[in-house]
Amino acid sequence: MSFLTQFHSMPLDVLKGLAVICVMFPLAGACSMAERKVCAWIQDRPGPNRAIPFWFAWVPVLGPFLRKIGAFHLLADGMKFLFKEEIVPGQVNRRYFVLAPILAMIPALTTVTVVPFGAFIGADGGMVPLMLANVDVGLLAVFAIASLGVYSVILAGWASNSKYSFLGGVRASAQLISYELSLTLSVLPVFLWINAPGAPGTLGLARAVEFQSQPGFWGGTWFLFIMPVSAFIFLIALFAETNRQPFDMAESEADLVGGFHTEYGAFKWSLFFVAEYCHMIIGSGVFVLLFLGGWNPLPWVPLARFAGLLGIAGLPILVGLLSVVILLGKILLMIFFFMWVRWTVPRFRYDQVMRIGWRTLLPLAIANLLFYVIGIWVLQR
Amino acid sequence: MAVVTLERKPLTLAERSYLPQVAAGLWITIRHLFSPNKTLQYPEERPAIPPGYRGVPTLVKDPNGREKCVSCQLCEFVCPPKAIRIVPGGIPESADSAHVEKAPQAFDIDMLRCIYCGLCQEVCPEEAIFLQNQYSSSGYTRGEMVNNKERLYELGGTLPDTHFKWDHKKKAAEEAAGGHV
């Protein structure tokens, strides 16, 4: 019977999933535009500001504004990727070559299912998270699925049958595997802190936010303040996991042309690109949920109280929208931080990346875990 | 100069962690993020051309409107990429400047070959050819990129000139002739 009820809700779930994908995909595209703009502004340039369809040029204020922020370059880029010739080089293993970008997209869009993107106040006064699947494995699922992304990198590098791609793939996979350890170890203290002994445990991200929205000084404190080292390690590992500067070994266009996607072009390349930004969005989302209080606007000001101050606590739709806006705003700030770092810090050498990962970050993460294990033990004794 | 041996100090922990450096870098870039652009919006905004700029070579006239080139072909000979082609010609007897005797019949500069070295300007004994301010030339065909005599004068215009070499020469010749007669 329960199977049947589940089956009944399936069309709705599919719709929800599609809606989330329809937000993620353009958001990733918009991030690529934002990247170009942030890069330009940091380099004292205006950035792309030319493209405009002529009927938009007639709109008085909005048209020039959209042109100035490069909104139509985004559309033009997308159209270009769609309509360009799909070149498959002769030396590649065709099946795996085509499979790799698809494999890159799947984990990138799957992880979003367990990431809550907002909350509203339910009928019983408790917070109901907005997410596709509120499961207890939560963060574990994010890590498990996101780490599948490395297969697409290896596959792309290998199937391309070119030395640049191959080296890029090998570097990227080695890097992803090295930093995953620190990434996972850095968030364990958070869940040790959340889960009291005896009570039902969870690795859900919604619970982490709930924990940061409690009343009182310690309840409202974001985990960034309780566990700065964890947040720091998580952030560094996130940079490495998403192949962002200064850890973009996979791409390193100076020595590897384009890394694992050297041989890719047109829409297949853009899939890798979108997947990278999706990973960034999800990664920033997880960081915000775990360490920056999720949808709570300020430390010690939980969403419920904020909604009460605005006088919309009784309207679940408005509260839900508000929470999504707050969370999205924080995520976009994080993405801006990613870009800001990218256009500031030069790329590490490959041996430096490995040394930081294994000899600095991993011991630090283990020490951090031990510190909080002992700390929590002392506090709860 | 004496050799000064500097002691290489070991890096401090802060330096090895690289984080203060990253923070300093972030501070620099965020300031640039909010600083005004240093670029020009090219086709709409044009750069100010500094004096002495070597742009497209042009032919100039003197303030009286006489074409200065006497088709001596020195520029043609000196031109390293052989971009200049001159067909020398005479000046009709009836003209005001008949005493100059020669003027180019045709004067072509192939801008696809020109390397903007300015040797033609340097070698010209009549100060007739100048590399002026125009820096962008474009065309749809190779033929369009060859500047003929008309176009060269159109680009060059008239430059101030205080020598009036040929006028002085004519005057001197007339005076000499007058004195003898």
Contacts between the chains, C-beta under 8 A, distances in Angstrom:
chain1	res1	chain2	res2	distance
A	38	B	33	7.4
A	41	B	32	7.5
A	41	B	33	4.9
A	42	B	29	4.8
A	42	B	32	5.2
A	42	B	33	5.2
A	43	B	32	7.1
A	44	B	32	5.7
A	44	B	35	6.1
A	44	B	36	7.6
A	44	B	37	5.5
A	44	B	38	4.3
A	44	B	39	7.0
A	45	B	37	6.0
A	45	B	38	7.7
A	45	B	39	5.1
A	46	B	37	5.1
A	46	B	39	6.6
A	46	B	41	7.2
A	340	B	26	6.3
A	340	B	29	6.4
A	340	B	30	6.9
A	340	B	33	7.7
A	341	B	22	7.6
A	341	B	26	7.0
A	343	B	29	6.0
A	344	B	22	7.2
A	344	B	25	4.4
A	344	B	26	5.3
A	344	B	28	7.5
A	344	B	29	4.5
A	345	B	22	5.7
A	345	B	25	6.1
